[in-house]
Amino acid sequence: MFIDTHCHLDHSQFDPDLTSVIEKARQEGISRIILIATGIDSIEKCLKIKRSFPNFVYLCAGFDPFSVSHFQPSHLLVLEKLIQEIQIQAIGEIGLDYHYEKHTKDLQRGIFRQQLLLAKQYNLPVVIHNRDAHQDIIQILNEIKVSHVILHCFSGNLAFAQEMMGLGYYLSFAGNVTFKNSPLSALLPQISLDRLLIETDSPFLAPVPERGKRNEPAFLKFTAEFIAQRLNLSIPEFSKILWGNTKQAFQLKDL
């Protein structure tokens, strides 16, 4: 049994067949999914999904780099209310994107810091989006230390991975690790097993052999099989490791 630690089932691509997508995931051995809300509209839609599948869906919420241009101070109050009502497991995804959103760097950093302070106040894990912003991510996380950090869709090099693991952070790998000639594949044996997570990032980054299709939680098995093979682990062994890591990373007391 696996847990998809990062997916966006609120995406419009899932509007026509969400129930069947979740049923297919269950049939393929996915026992839970962690739904990630990335903005004010996304939060509202994800809450509805969580309520529709209460024993299958965990929820994380935050304001990612792509939502900062629409961010309002009142949005933090929405996030804090969700925390107080115990509606979310972590704050995220949050972080910095200097590849697509370089024009909002200052705004991104400010909103990132505000959300980290909220996570620290309530002792919540954070799910980090990082693209071409390694140094600023490290600097800000060193300024505002939070209890648990998950680097979603990890894409850094070995030096960055070692630095993050040295700080006790978790590295989550998505379907792009299966892509031909991906440098991430060679990186896998260097990742501490107790720092490793996997995700789909649905509907993005479908793994081989489904590459190019809409990604969905059921496809997590291909990423799991690929990584387990690279690490010379059986699927039951790998599943047990990931289950424990996910429980610790997201502080899931009911697993």
C-alpha distance (Angstrom), angle and dihedral (degrees) to the residues before:
residue distance angle dihedral
M1 . . .
F2 3.80 . .
I3 3.79 136.8 .
D4 3.79 119.6 -139.9
T5 3.80 98.7 -139.1
H6 3.80 96.8 -167.1
C7 3.79 130.2 28.1
H8 3.80 138.7 140.5
L9 3.78 105.2 -142.6
D10 3.79 89.3 159.2
H11 3.81 88.1 73.5
S12 3.80 113.4 116.9
Q13 3.81 90.0 -118.2
F14 3.81 87.9 74.3
D15 3.79 97.3 47.8
P16 3.83 95.6 96.9
D17 3.81 99.0 48.5
L18 3.81 112.4 14.0
T19 3.81 94.9 134.8
S20 3.80 92.8 52.7
V21 3.83 90.7 45.9
I22 3.79 89.9 56.2
E23 3.81 92.9 44.7
K24 3.80 90.5 50.8
A25 3.80 89.7 50.6
R26 3.80 90.6 53.7
Q27 3.79 90.6 49.8
E28 3.81 90.0 52.7
G29 3.80 93.5 54.7
I30 3.79 101.5 -93.1
S31 3.80 106.7 143.5
R32 3.81 98.8 179.4
I33 3.77 139.9 4.7
I34 3.77 128.8 -152.0
L35 3.78 108.2 -140.6
I36 3.80 116.2 -150.9
A37 3.81 121.1 -149.5
T38 3.81 115.4 -161.6
G39 3.82 107.3 -175.5
I40 3.76 144.2 2.5
D41 3.83 96.4 -74.8
S42 3.79 91.0 41.7
I43 3.81 90.9 53.2
E44 3.79 92.1 55.1
K45 3.80 93.1 49.0
C46 3.81 93.8 44.5
L47 3.80 91.4 51.7
K48 3.79 89.1 57.2
I49 3.81 91.0 50.8
K50 3.81 91.5 48.5
R51 3.80 91.0 51.7
S52 3.81 91.0 49.2
F53 3.83 92.6 52.9
P54 3.83 103.4 28.7
N55 3.79 97.5 162.0
F56 3.77 95.8 45.1
V57 3.81 107.7 39.2
Y58 3.78 130.5 68.5
L59 3.79 117.8 -172.4
C60 3.80 134.3 -140.4
A61 3.79 121.2 -179.8
G62 3.77 137.7 -169.7
F63 3.78 145.8 123.9
D64 3.79 112.0 -86.7
P65 3.83 127.2 -158.6
F66 3.81 91.2 -91.5
S67 3.80 93.3 57.9
V68 3.80 100.0 47.7
S69 3.80 95.7 93.7
H70 3.83 88.0 64.0
F71 3.79 95.4 40.4
Q72 3.80 119.4 129.1
P73 3.84 126.4 -170.9
S74 3.82 88.1 -119.0
H75 3.80 89.1 63.7
L76 3.80 89.9 72.7
L77 3.80 88.3 58.6
V78 3.81 89.1 54.9
L79 3.79 89.4 52.3
E80 3.79 92.6 47.0
K81 3.80 91.3 50.8
L82 3.81 90.2 53.7
I83 3.79 89.0 52.0
Q84 3.79 93.1 49.2
E85 3.80 91.1 48.9
I86 3.83 89.6 50.0
Q87 3.79 90.8 -122.3
I88 3.82 96.2 135.7
Q89 3.81 136.1 51.1
A90 3.78 97.3 -155.5
I91 3.79 143.7 -2.5
G92 3.76 109.7 -103.0
E93 2.70 171.2 -150.0
I94 3.78 91.1 0.7
G95 3.76 132.0 139.4
L96 3.77 144.1 85.4
D97 3.80 135.1 -47.2
Y98 3.80 115.9 -172.6
H99 3.80 94.1 166.4
Y100 3.80 101.3 66.3
E101 3.81 100.7 9.2
K102 3.81 104.2 39.9
H103 3.83 91.0 130.9
T104 3.84 90.6 68.4
K105 3.81 99.0 46.5
D106 3.80 97.1 127.8
L107 3.80 92.8 45.3
Q108 3.81 90.9 48.0
R109 3.79 92.9 52.1
G110 3.80 92.8 49.6
I111 3.81 94.7 50.1
F112 3.80 91.2 42.7
R113 3.82 89.8 55.5
Q114 3.81 93.0 47.9
Q115 3.78 91.9 53.3
L116 3.79 92.9 46.2
L117 3.79 89.6 53.1
L118 3.79 89.1 52.2
A119 3.80 90.7 50.2
K120 3.79 90.2 49.5
Q121 3.80 91.8 48.9
Y122 3.81 91.9 54.1
N123 3.82 96.6 32.4
L124 3.79 93.1 -120.9
P125 3.81 129.4 154.0
V126 3.80 118.8 -111.2
V127 3.80 129.6 -140.8
I128 3.80 110.5 -145.3
H129 3.80 129.9 -148.7
N130 3.80 109.9 -160.6
R131 3.77 125.8 174.6
D132 3.80 120.8 162.2
A133 3.81 89.5 -25.1
H134 3.81 103.5 96.6
Q135 3.81 98.5 135.3
D136 3.80 96.1 46.4
I137 3.81 90.7 46.4
I138 3.81 90.6 53.0
Q139 3.80 93.2 44.6
I140 3.79 94.7 50.4
L141 3.81 94.5 43.3
N142 3.80 88.5 51.5
E143 3.80 89.3 51.2
I144 3.80 94.3 48.3
K145 3.77 110.0 32.8
V146 3.79 115.9 -160.7
S147 3.79 130.1 -172.6
H148 3.82 101.9 -111.1
V149 3.80 129.6 13.5
I150 3.80 125.8 -167.2
L151 3.81 116.1 -168.0
H152 3.78 100.8 -151.3
C153 3.83 120.6 -146.3
F154 3.78 91.8 2.9
S155 3.79 112.9 -143.9
G156 3.81 105.1 160.1
N157 3.79 130.0 115.1
L158 3.81 128.6 -100.3
A159 3.81 94.7 -89.1
F160 3.80 91.7 53.0
A161 3.81 91.5 44.9
Q162 3.80 91.6 51.4
E163 3.79 91.6 48.5
M164 3.79 91.7 50.4
M165 3.80 93.7 46.6
G166 3.80 89.2 47.5
L167 3.79 87.5 60.2
G168 3.81 90.1 51.2
Y169 3.80 95.4 -107.0
Y170 3.81 125.4 149.3
L171 3.81 122.4 -122.1
S172 3.80 116.1 -147.8
F173 3.81 119.8 -159.8
A174 3.80 124.2 -154.6
G175 3.81 134.8 -166.4
N176 3.81 93.8 -72.8
V177 3.82 88.2 76.7
T178 3.83 86.2 73.8
F179 3.80 94.9 54.0
K180 3.79 117.1 115.4
N181 3.82 111.9 -92.2
S182 3.81 92.2 4.7
P183 3.83 108.5 160.9
L184 3.78 87.6 -144.1
S185 3.79 91.2 73.4
A186 3.81 91.9 62.7
L187 3.79 89.6 46.6
L188 3.81 95.3 57.6
P189 3.85 98.6 83.1
Q190 3.82 88.0 56.2
I191 3.80 93.8 56.9
S192 3.80 116.3 98.8
L193 3.78 107.9 -118.7
D194 3.81 91.4 -132.8
R195 3.82 90.7 58.0
L196 3.81 97.3 49.6
L197 3.81 128.2 109.0
I198 3.81 133.5 163.1
E199 3.78 132.5 -147.3
T200 3.79 142.4 166.6
D201 3.83 101.5 -137.8
S202 3.81 83.3 -150.0
P203 2.97 131.4 -131.1
F204 3.82 86.9 27.0
L205 3.81 134.2 65.9
A206 3.80 101.0 20.6
P207 3.81 108.7 -162.4
V208 3.76 127.2 -121.2
P209 3.07 123.2 -57.9
E210 3.83 89.7 32.7
R211 3.80 95.8 41.9
G212 3.79 112.5 145.3
K213 3.80 94.0 28.7
R214 3.78 128.8 99.5
N215 3.78 104.6 -78.6
E216 3.79 119.5 -129.8
P217 3.83 137.8 172.9
A218 3.82 93.0 -95.4
F219 3.81 88.6 66.7
L220 3.81 91.3 63.0
K221 3.80 88.0 92.2
F222 3.82 91.0 70.0
T223 3.80 92.3 55.0
A224 3.80 90.3 45.3
E225 3.80 92.5 50.3
F226 3.80 92.1 47.0
I227 3.81 94.8 50.7
A228 3.81 94.4 41.4
Q229 3.80 89.6 54.1
R230 3.83 92.0 49.8
L231 3.80 89.9 50.6
N232 3.81 95.4 43.9
L233 3.79 91.6 -120.0
S234 3.77 128.8 139.1
I235 3.79 116.7 -121.5
P236 3.85 92.2 -110.9
E237 3.82 90.4 50.7
F238 3.79 92.5 47.8
S239 3.78 92.7 45.2
K240 3.81 91.2 53.5
I241 3.82 91.9 49.7
L242 3.80 92.9 48.9
W243 3.80 92.6 45.8
G244 3.79 91.1 55.8
N245 3.80 93.6 43.7
T246 3.80 92.8 49.7
K247 3.78 91.6 48.8
Q248 3.80 90.9 52.0
A249 3.80 97.6 40.5
F250 3.81 95.2 50.7
Q251 3.82 96.0 30.0
L252 3.81 92.0 -124.2
K253 3.77 105.0 179.8
D254 3.81 96.3 -179.1
L255 3.81 96.8 60.1
